[in-house]
Amino acid sequence: PDLSGYEKYGLGNVKYNISRIHVTAVEFPSASISLIPGTGIKLVIGNASLTIDMSWNIRTWMFKDTGRSTVYISKVFVTAIFSTPPDNIGHTSISLTSCRTTSGDIDIKLNGKS
């Protein structure tokens, strides 16, 4: 979904809109799934990365600008625990019990008219 809003800086507001957000690349060089007896499933993803392309525009009382941006997020680590209890008719269901995510580096390239 698009993101829009405004932030107050100094003497005025900065209105922004981020649109056409597309994830263009995802890499999982290290991923594993293991069973946890009596609990469920553990998913571990290490050193993942993703690239996101988007359009943006900003407007202040003094200027406005539009452009494209690429965001590269790397060194992403995810650990998730899923429980697998049976539902009330005996089928196995999956529920996220816990999730921890960290990211190491974020590189943002802005291309605009100004």
CORZI-V850804 format. One record per residue. RES is the residue in one small letter. PSI is psi as a letter, one per 40 degrees, with the letter a starting at -180 (NA if undefined). D_FIRST is the distance of its C-alpha to the first C-alpha in whole Angstrom. Layout:
{{RES	PSI	D_FIRST} {RES	PSI	D_FIRST}}
This chain:
{{p	i	0} {d	i	4} {l	h	7} {s	i	10} {g	a	13} {y	i	17} {e	i	19} {k	h	23} {y	h	25} {g	b	29} {l	e	30} {g	a	26} {n	i	23} {v	h	20} {k	h	17} {y	i	14} {n	h	11} {i	h	9} {s	i	7} {r	f	8} {i	h	7} {h	h	10} {v	h	12} {t	e	15} {a	i	18} {v	h	19} {e	h	22} {f	g	24} {p	d	28} {s	h	29} {a	i	28} {s	i	30} {i	h	30} {s	i	33} {l	h	35} {i	h	36} {p	h	39} {g	e	38} {t	d	35} {g	b	32} {i	h	30} {k	h	29} {l	h	27} {v	h	27} {i	h	25} {g	i	27} {n	f	26} {a	i	23} {s	i	21} {l	i	17} {t	h	16} {i	h	13} {d	i	13} {m	i	11} {s	i	12} {w	i	13} {n	i	15} {i	i	17} {r	h	20} {t	a	23} {w	e	26} {m	d	28} {f	i	26} {k	i	22} {d	i	21} {t	i	18} {g	a	18} {r	i	16} {s	i	16} {t	h	16} {v	h	16} {y	h	19} {i	h	19} {s	i	22} {k	f	25} {v	h	22} {f	h	24} {v	h	23} {t	h	26} {a	h	25} {i	h	27} {f	h	27} {s	i	30} {t	g	31} {p	i	33} {p	i	34} {d	a	33} {n	e	35} {i	e	37} {g	e	37} {h	i	34} {t	h	32} {s	i	29} {i	h	26} {s	h	25} {l	h	24} {t	d	26} {s	i	25} {c	h	23} {r	h	24} {t	h	22} {t	i	23} {s	i	22} {g	d	25} {d	i	23} {i	h	21} {d	h	21} {i	h	19} {k	h	20} {l	h	20} {n	h	21} {g	a	21} {k	d	24} {s	NA	26}}
